[in-house]
Amino acid sequence: MSTRPEPFTAHVTVRLKAGVNDPQGATVLGGLHELGFDSVRDVRVGKILDVKLVAEDAASARDQVDAMCEQLLANPVIETFDVELIAPQHVKLNDTAW
């Protein structure tokens, strides 16, 4: 029997910084008002990414995801990001299963 590590899962939430114009949010707000949801005062649109990666430990996984966000997944000039890192469950597998 061998073990094959499962990847870490990083849930990344990217949002526009406060004060950055959000035309998509304005469009959603207008649509909600047209549907009769007049109590809505503001809508900000962001994105959620689920990234699976293999790393030696949580610190290494977090460093990798932070680098991904800073270099590609988020625009640091106009966006912020939050990362929720979920550790893998190591499962023993029968070698013949692979």
C-alpha positions as CSV (number, residue, x, y, z in Angstrom):
1,M,0.0,0.0,0.0
2,S,1.1,3.5,-0.7
3,T,-0.1,6.9,0.2
4,R,-0.7,9.6,-2.3
5,P,-1.2,13.0,-0.8
6,E,-4.4,14.9,-1.6
7,P,-4.0,18.5,-2.6
8,F,-4.7,21.4,-0.4
9,T,-7.8,23.4,-1.4
10,A,-7.6,27.2,-1.4
11,H,-10.9,29.1,-1.5
12,V,-9.9,32.5,-2.9
13,T,-12.2,35.5,-2.8
14,V,-11.3,38.5,-4.9
15,R,-13.1,41.8,-4.4
16,L,-12.7,45.3,-5.7
17,K,-11.1,47.8,-3.3
18,A,-13.4,50.3,-1.7
19,G,-13.8,53.4,-3.9
20,V,-13.1,51.5,-7.1
21,N,-15.9,51.9,-9.7
22,D,-17.9,48.6,-10.0
23,P,-20.0,48.8,-13.2
24,Q,-21.0,45.2,-12.9
25,G,-22.3,45.8,-9.4
26,A,-24.2,48.9,-10.6
27,T,-25.9,46.8,-13.4
28,V,-26.9,44.1,-10.8
29,L,-28.2,46.9,-8.5
30,G,-30.3,48.3,-11.3
31,G,-31.7,44.9,-12.2
32,L,-32.6,44.2,-8.6
33,H,-34.5,47.5,-8.4
34,E,-36.3,46.7,-11.6
35,L,-37.4,43.4,-10.0
36,G,-38.8,45.3,-7.1
37,F,-36.0,44.8,-4.6
38,D,-35.9,48.5,-3.7
39,S,-34.4,47.9,-0.2
40,V,-31.0,47.1,-1.9
41,R,-28.7,50.1,-1.6
42,D,-25.4,48.8,-3.1
43,V,-24.0,45.7,-4.8
44,R,-20.3,44.9,-5.3
45,V,-19.4,42.0,-7.6
46,G,-16.3,39.9,-7.0
47,K,-15.1,36.4,-7.9
48,I,-14.5,33.1,-6.0
49,L,-11.8,30.7,-7.2
50,D,-11.2,27.2,-5.8
51,V,-7.6,26.2,-6.3
52,K,-6.2,22.7,-5.6
53,L,-2.5,22.4,-5.1
54,V,0.0,20.0,-3.7
55,A,2.5,21.4,-1.1
56,E,4.8,20.2,1.6
57,D,2.8,22.0,4.3
58,A,0.2,24.7,4.9
59,A,2.7,27.5,5.0
60,S,4.1,26.5,1.6
61,A,0.6,26.2,0.2
62,R,-0.4,29.6,1.5
63,D,2.8,31.2,0.1
64,Q,2.0,29.7,-3.3
65,V,-1.6,30.8,-3.4
66,D,-0.6,34.3,-2.3
67,A,1.9,34.5,-5.1
68,M,-0.7,33.3,-7.6
69,C,-3.1,36.0,-6.4
70,E,-0.5,38.7,-6.6
71,Q,0.7,37.7,-10.0
72,L,-2.5,36.6,-11.8
73,L,-5.7,35.9,-9.9
74,A,-6.1,39.4,-8.5
75,N,-5.1,42.9,-9.7
76,P,-3.4,44.3,-6.6
77,V,-4.0,47.9,-7.8
78,I,-7.8,47.6,-7.7
79,E,-8.6,44.4,-5.9
80,T,-8.1,42.6,-2.6
81,F,-8.1,38.9,-1.9
82,D,-8.8,36.6,1.0
83,V,-7.6,33.0,1.2
84,E,-9.2,30.1,3.1
85,L,-6.8,27.2,3.1
86,I,-8.2,23.7,3.7
87,A,-5.7,21.0,4.6
88,P,-5.8,17.7,2.7
89,Q,-7.0,14.4,4.1
90,H,-4.4,11.8,3.5
91,V,-6.0,8.6,2.4
92,K,-4.2,5.2,2.0
93,L,-4.8,3.7,-1.4
94,N,-4.1,0.3,-2.8
95,D,-1.3,0.5,-5.3
96,T,-3.4,-1.3,-7.9
97,A,-6.0,1.5,-7.8
98,W,-3.6,3.8,-9.6
